Amino acid sequence: MSDSLDVAWIALSLVPHIGTKTLTNLLAQVGSPEAVIHAPIDTLLKVRGIGKKTAQRIAAIDLASAERAIEQWQKVGVRILTLQADTYPPLLKQLDDAPLTLFVYGNLERLFPLPAIAIVGTRIASREARIQATRLAVFAVHQGYSVVSGLALGIDTAAHQGALSINMTPSIAVLGGGVQTIYPPQNKGLAEQIADHGALISENAPNATATASRLVIRNRIISGLCQHIIVVESAADGGAMHAARAAVKQGRTLHTLDLPASGNQKLIAQGVNILNPQNPHLPLPDISSE
């Protein structure tokens, strides 16, 4: 392989329902990642968090096939970062549920010199909200931030486009599928621009398709990469509210706009900081925490 990677670790990280805590339990009980894969199912079932289906999936891992898949992904430019890698995003690494493995497509070297701010919101955005998302992204770039969002239609698209409009500033898109299966397909061109100047990131295998559950789970990565999260516009039951909840859990600073959307009003009632989009007054980036 072109990079020194733990194939067993990566293969385990792609098994559904194996996260940081479960893998830690497995390693404590069995030993190395490779030992976990070769362990008898009865041994795996003794580990907290491992049920029969998960144990069977672990036992079914073919390391030779996994290595071939990794080599193919690397050949098309996908970088693979395990949680132990020095280049793994430092803020994300601090989380209890940090992804075991990140798949990155793009300009890795430009990813994390800049502190990051997330700008998220509804796919069905009002015209005003789209304008404000673009404006906030431009303002954030001028303040020294890189912009993180989820590549969805609506607010996410406006945020990415706003960041790229300033000398193609690196933007980071966190995907609910794989970095080779762009979702939504309407944003394939935007994804290519982001990859040229920033990066596409996912915890899913590069050829994985986006699903509702993956789109929800990736919100913790969006907020986890950042110091600040702005919910531009969202319904109270909208997807961006998952990012808001993750931000609070992670101790990030959460902001919203005083728009009539039910999610915005719910956040305001909870005491979330209200930004004036004409003059947001975001704190200067704390580069030391990166």
BELSULQUI-V743769 format. One record per pair of residues at least 4 apart in sequence whose ideal C-beta (glycine too) atoms are under 7 Angstrom apart, sorted by the first residue. I is the first residue (numbers start at 1). J is the second residue. D is the distance in whole Angstrom. If there is no record, write none. Layout:
i->I j->J d->D
i->I j->J d->D
This chain:
i->1 j->5 d->6
i->1 j->67 d->7
i->1 j->70 d->6
i->1 j->71 d->6
i->2 j->74 d->5
i->3 j->74 d->7
i->5 j->10 d->6
i->5 j->70 d->7
i->5 j->80 d->6
i->5 j->82 d->7
i->6 j->10 d->7
i->6 j->33 d->6
i->6 j->82 d->6
i->7 j->11 d->6
i->7 j->63 d->6
i->7 j->66 d->5
i->7 j->67 d->5
i->7 j->70 d->6
i->8 j->12 d->6
i->8 j->33 d->4
i->8 j->34 d->4
i->8 j->37 d->5
i->8 j->63 d->6
i->9 j->13 d->6
i->9 j->33 d->4
i->9 j->82 d->6
i->9 j->100 d->7
i->10 j->14 d->7
i->10 j->66 d->7
i->10 j->70 d->6
i->10 j->80 d->7
i->10 j->82 d->7
i->10 j->101 d->5
i->11 j->37 d->7
i->11 j->61 d->5
i->11 j->63 d->7
i->11 j->66 d->4
i->12 j->18 d->6
i->12 j->23 d->6
i->12 j->33 d->6
i->12 j->36 d->6
i->12 j->37 d->7
i->12 j->58 d->7
i->13 j->18 d->7
i->13 j->100 d->4
i->13 j->101 d->4
i->14 j->205 d->5
i->15 j->54 d->7
i->15 j->57 d->5
i->15 j->58 d->6
i->17 j->22 d->7
i->17 j->54 d->6
i->18 j->22 d->5
i->18 j->23 d->6
i->18 j->54 d->7
i->19 j->23 d->7
i->19 j->97 d->6
i->19 j->100 d->7
i->20 j->24 d->6
i->20 j->96 d->7
i->20 j->97 d->6
i->20 j->98 d->6
i->20 j->100 d->6
i->21 j->25 d->7
i->21 j->49 d->7
i->22 j->26 d->6
i->22 j->49 d->4
i->22 j->50 d->7
i->23 j->27 d->6
i->23 j->100 d->6
i->24 j->28 d->6
i->25 j->29 d->6
i->25 j->47 d->5
i->25 j->48 d->5
i->25 j->49 d->6
i->26 j->30 d->6
i->26 j->36 d->5
i->26 j->47 d->5
i->27 j->31 d->7
i->27 j->36 d->7
i->29 j->46 d->7
i->29 j->47 d->5
i->30 j->35 d->5
i->30 j->36 d->5
i->30 j->39 d->5
i->30 j->43 d->7
i->31 j->35 d->4
i->33 j->37 d->7
i->34 j->38 d->7
i->35 j->39 d->6
i->36 j->58 d->7
i->37 j->58 d->6
i->37 j->61 d->5
i->37 j->63 d->7
i->39 j->43 d->4
i->39 j->44 d->6
i->41 j->45 d->6
i->41 j->55 d->5
i->41 j->56 d->7
i->41 j->59 d->5
i->44 j->50 d->5
i->44 j->55 d->4
i->44 j->58 d->6
i->45 j->50 d->6
i->45 j->52 d->7
i->45 j->55 d->5
i->50 j->54 d->5
i->50 j->55 d->5
i->51 j->55 d->7
i->52 j->56 d->6
i->53 j->57 d->7
i->54 j->58 d->6
i->55 j->59 d->6
i->56 j->60 d->6
i->61 j->66 d->7
i->62 j->66 d->7
i->63 j->67 d->6
i->64 j->68 d->7
i->65 j->69 d->6
i->66 j->70 d->6
i->67 j->71 d->6
i->68 j->72 d->7
i->69 j->73 d->6
i->70 j->74 d->6
i->70 j->80 d->7
i->71 j->75 d->6
i->73 j->78 d->4
i->73 j->80 d->7
i->73 j->206 d->5
i->74 j->78 d->6
i->77 j->105 d->6
i->78 j->103 d->6
i->78 j->105 d->5
i->78 j->179 d->6
i->78 j->206 d->5
i->79 j->104 d->4
i->79 j->108 d->5
i->80 j->101 d->6
i->80 j->103 d->6
i->81 j->85 d->5
i->81 j->87 d->6
i->81 j->88 d->5
i->81 j->101 d->7
i->81 j->102 d->4
i->81 j->104 d->6
i->82 j->100 d->7
i->82 j->101 d->5
i->83 j->88 d->6
i->83 j->93 d->7
i->83 j->98 d->6
i->83 j->100 d->5
i->87 j->108 d->7
i->88 j->92 d->7
i->88 j->93 d->5
i->88 j->102 d->7
i->89 j->93 d->7
i->89 j->112 d->6
i->89 j->225 d->6
i->90 j->290 d->6
i->91 j->224 d->6
i->91 j->225 d->6
i->91 j->290 d->7
i->92 j->98 d->5
i->92 j->221 d->7
i->92 j->224 d->5
i->92 j->225 d->6
i->93 j->98 d->6
i->95 j->224 d->5
i->95 j->250 d->6
i->97 j->220 d->6
i->99 j->203 d->4
i->99 j->221 d->6
i->101 j->203 d->7
i->102 j->201 d->6
i->102 j->203 d->6
i->103 j->178 d->7
i->103 j->179 d->5
i->103 j->202 d->5
i->103 j->206 d->5
i->104 j->108 d->6
i->104 j->199 d->5
i->104 j->201 d->5
i->105 j->179 d->4
i->105 j->195 d->5
i->105 j->199 d->7
i->105 j->200 d->5
i->106 j->194 d->7
i->106 j->195 d->4
i->106 j->198 d->6
i->106 j->199 d->3
i->106 j->200 d->6
i->107 j->170 d->7
i->107 j->197 d->6
i->107 j->198 d->6
i->107 j->199 d->6
i->108 j->199 d->6
i->110 j->170 d->5
i->110 j->198 d->6
i->111 j->170 d->7
i->111 j->172 d->7
i->111 j->198 d->7
i->111 j->199 d->5
i->112 j->290 d->7
i->114 j->144 d->7
i->114 j->145 d->6
i->114 j->146 d->4
i->115 j->145 d->6
i->115 j->227 d->6
i->115 j->285 d->4
i->115 j->286 d->7
i->115 j->287 d->6
i->115 j->290 d->5
i->116 j->145 d->6
i->116 j->146 d->5
i->116 j->148 d->5
i->116 j->172 d->7
i->116 j->225 d->5
i->116 j->226 d->4
i->116 j->227 d->7
i->117 j->140 d->5
i->117 j->145 d->4
i->117 j->147 d->6
i->117 j->148 d->7
i->117 j->226 d->5
i->117 j->227 d->7
i->117 j->228 d->5
i->117 j->230 d->7
i->118 j->148 d->5
i->118 j->149 d->6
i->118 j->222 d->5
i->118 j->223 d->6
i->118 j->226 d->4
i->118 j->229 d->4
i->118 j->230 d->7
i->118 j->243 d->7
i->119 j->133 d->6
i->119 j->136 d->6
i->119 j->137 d->6
i->119 j->147 d->6
i->119 j->149 d->5
i->119 j->159 d->4
i->119 j->230 d->5
i->119 j->232 d->6
i->120 j->149 d->6
i->120 j->150 d->6
i->120 j->155 d->6
i->120 j->156 d->6
i->120 j->222 d->6
i->120 j->229 d->7
i->120 j->231 d->6
i->120 j->240 d->4
i->120 j->243 d->5
i->121 j->125 d->6
i->121 j->129 d->6
i->121 j->133 d->6
i->121 j->154 d->6
i->121 j->155 d->3
i->121 j->231 d->6
i->121 j->232 d->4
i->121 j->233 d->4
i->121 j->234 d->5
i->121 j->240 d->5
i->122 j->154 d->5
i->122 j->155 d->6
i->122 j->233 d->5
i->122 j->234 d->5
i->122 j->235 d->6
i->122 j->238 d->5
i->122 j->240 d->6
i->123 j->152 d->5
i->123 j->153 d->4
i->123 j->154 d->4
i->124 j->154 d->6
i->125 j->129 d->4
i->125 j->130 d->5
i->125 j->154 d->4
i->125 j->155 d->5
i->125 j->233 d->6
i->126 j->233 d->6
i->127 j->131 d->6
i->128 j->132 d->6
i->129 j->133 d->6
i->129 j->155 d->6
i->129 j->232 d->5
i->129 j->233 d->4
i->129 j->259 d->6
i->130 j->134 d->7
i->130 j->154 d->7
i->130 j->155 d->7
i->130 j->158 d->4
i->131 j->135 d->6
i->132 j->136 d->6
i->132 j->232 d->6
i->132 j->257 d->6
i->132 j->277 d->4
i->133 j->137 d->7
i->133 j->155 d->5
i->133 j->158 d->4
i->133 j->159 d->5
i->133 j->162 d->7
i->133 j->232 d->5
i->134 j->138 d->7
i->134 j->158 d->5
i->134 j->161 d->6
i->134 j->162 d->4
i->135 j->139 d->6
i->135 j->162 d->7
i->135 j->277 d->6
i->136 j->140 d->6
i->136 j->230 d->6
i->136 j->232 d->7
i->136 j->277 d->6
i->136 j->280 d->6
i->137 j->141 d->6
i->137 j->147 d->5
i->137 j->159 d->5
i->137 j->162 d->3
i->137 j->163 d->5
i->138 j->142 d->7
i->138 j->162 d->5
i->138 j->165 d->7
i->138 j->166 d->6
i->139 j->143 d->6
i->139 j->280 d->6
i->140 j->145 d->4
i->140 j->147 d->6
i->140 j->282 d->7
i->141 j->145 d->7
i->141 j->147 d->7
i->141 j->163 d->6
i->141 j->166 d->5
i->141 j->169 d->5
i->143 j->282 d->6
i->143 j->284 d->7
i->143 j->285 d->7
i->144 j->285 d->5
i->145 j->285 d->6
i->146 j->169 d->7
i->146 j->170 d->5
i->146 j->171 d->7
i->146 j->172 d->6
i->146 j->198 d->7
i->147 j->159 d->6
i->147 j->160 d->7
i->147 j->163 d->4
i->147 j->171 d->5
i->148 j->172 d->5
i->148 j->174 d->7
i->148 j->222 d->6
i->148 j->225 d->5
i->148 j->226 d->6
i->149 j->156 d->4
i->149 j->159 d->4
i->149 j->160 d->6
i->149 j->173 d->6
i->149 j->222 d->7
i->150 j->156 d->5
i->150 j->173 d->7
i->150 j->174 d->6
i->150 j->218 d->7
i->150 j->222 d->6
i->151 j->156 d->6
i->151 j->160 d->7
i->151 j->173 d->4
i->151 j->175 d->6
i->151 j->187 d->5
i->151 j->191 d->6
i->152 j->156 d->4
i->152 j->184 d->7
i->153 j->157 d->6
i->153 j->184 d->6
i->153 j->186 d->7
i->155 j->159 d->6
i->155 j->232 d->5
i->155 j->233 d->6
i->156 j->160 d->6
i->157 j->161 d->6
i->157 j->187 d->6
i->157 j->190 d->6
i->158 j->162 d->6
i->159 j->163 d->7
i->160 j->164 d->6
i->160 j->171 d->5
i->160 j->173 d->6
i->160 j->190 d->6
i->160 j->194 d->6
i->161 j->165 d->6
i->163 j->169 d->5
i->163 j->171 d->4
i->164 j->168 d->6
i->164 j->169 d->7
i->164 j->171 d->6
i->164 j->193 d->6
i->164 j->197 d->7
i->168 j->197 d->4
i->170 j->197 d->5
i->170 j->198 d->3
i->171 j->194 d->5
i->171 j->198 d->4
i->172 j->198 d->5
i->172 j->199 d->6
i->172 j->201 d->6
i->172 j->225 d->7
i->173 j->191 d->6
i->173 j->194 d->5
i->173 j->200 d->5
i->174 j->201 d->5
i->174 j->218 d->5
i->174 j->221 d->5
i->174 j->222 d->5
i->175 j->179 d->6
i->175 j->183 d->7
i->175 j->200 d->6
i->175 j->201 d->7
i->175 j->202 d->4
i->175 j->218 d->7
i->176 j->183 d->6
i->176 j->210 d->4
i->176 j->214 d->4
i->176 j->215 d->3
i->176 j->218 d->5
i->177 j->181 d->5
i->177 j->183 d->5
i->177 j->202 d->7
i->177 j->204 d->6
i->177 j->208 d->5
i->177 j->209 d->5
i->177 j->210 d->3
i->177 j->214 d->6
i->178 j->202 d->6
i->178 j->204 d->5
i->178 j->205 d->5
i->178 j->206 d->4
i->178 j->207 d->5
i->178 j->208 d->4
i->179 j->200 d->5
i->179 j->202 d->5
i->179 j->206 d->5
i->180 j->206 d->4
i->180 j->207 d->5
i->181 j->207 d->6
i->181 j->208 d->6
i->181 j->209 d->6
i->182 j->187 d->6
i->182 j->188 d->5
i->182 j->191 d->5
i->183 j->210 d->4
i->187 j->191 d->6
i->188 j->192 d->7
i->189 j->193 d->7
i->190 j->194 d->6
i->191 j->195 d->6
i->191 j->200 d->6
i->192 j->196 d->6
i->193 j->197 d->7
i->194 j->198 d->5
i->194 j->200 d->6
i->195 j->199 d->7
i->195 j->200 d->5
i->203 j->221 d->7
i->204 j->208 d->4
i->204 j->214 d->6
i->210 j->214 d->6
i->210 j->215 d->6
i->211 j->215 d->7
i->212 j->216 d->7
i->213 j->217 d->6
i->214 j->218 d->6
i->215 j->239 d->7
i->216 j->239 d->7
i->216 j->242 d->5
i->218 j->222 d->7
i->219 j->223 d->6
i->219 j->242 d->4
i->219 j->243 d->4
i->219 j->246 d->5
i->220 j->224 d->6
i->220 j->246 d->4
i->221 j->225 d->6
i->222 j->243 d->5
i->223 j->229 d->5
i->223 j->243 d->5
i->223 j->246 d->4
i->223 j->247 d->4
i->223 j->250 d->6
i->223 j->252 d->5
i->224 j->250 d->6
i->226 j->252 d->6
i->227 j->252 d->6
i->227 j->253 d->7
i->227 j->286 d->6
i->227 j->289 d->7
i->228 j->252 d->7
i->228 j->253 d->5
i->228 j->255 d->6
i->228 j->282 d->6
i->229 j->243 d->6
i->229 j->244 d->7
i->229 j->247 d->4
i->229 j->252 d->5
i->229 j->254 d->5
i->229 j->255 d->7
i->230 j->255 d->5
i->230 j->256 d->7
i->230 j->275 d->7
i->231 j->240 d->5
i->231 j->244 d->5
i->231 j->256 d->5
i->231 j->263 d->7
i->231 j->264 d->7
i->231 j->267 d->6
i->232 j->257 d->6
i->233 j->257 d->7
i->233 j->259 d->5
i->233 j->261 d->5
i->233 j->264 d->6
i->234 j->238 d->4
i->234 j->240 d->4
i->234 j->241 d->6
i->234 j->261 d->6
i->234 j->263 d->3
i->234 j->264 d->7
i->235 j->261 d->6
i->235 j->262 d->5
i->235 j->263 d->5
i->236 j->241 d->7
i->236 j->262 d->4
i->236 j->263 d->5
i->236 j->266 d->5
i->237 j->241 d->7
i->238 j->263 d->5
i->240 j->244 d->7
i->240 j->263 d->7
i->241 j->245 d->6
i->241 j->263 d->5
i->242 j->246 d->6
i->243 j->247 d->6
i->244 j->248 d->7
i->244 j->254 d->6
i->244 j->267 d->6
i->245 j->249 d->6
i->246 j->250 d->6
i->247 j->252 d->4
i->247 j->254 d->5
i->248 j->254 d->6
i->253 j->273 d->7
i->254 j->272 d->5
i->254 j->273 d->7
i->255 j->272 d->7
i->255 j->273 d->5
i->255 j->275 d->5
i->256 j->264 d->5
i->256 j->267 d->5
i->256 j->268 d->6
i->256 j->272 d->5
i->256 j->274 d->6
i->257 j->264 d->6
i->257 j->275 d->6
i->257 j->277 d->6
i->258 j->264 d->7
i->258 j->268 d->7
i->258 j->274 d->5
i->259 j->264 d->5
i->261 j->265 d->7
i->262 j->266 d->6
i->263 j->267 d->6
i->264 j->268 d->6
i->265 j->269 d->6
i->266 j->270 d->7
i->267 j->272 d->4
i->268 j->272 d->6
i->268 j->274 d->6
i->275 j->280 d->5
i->276 j->280 d->6
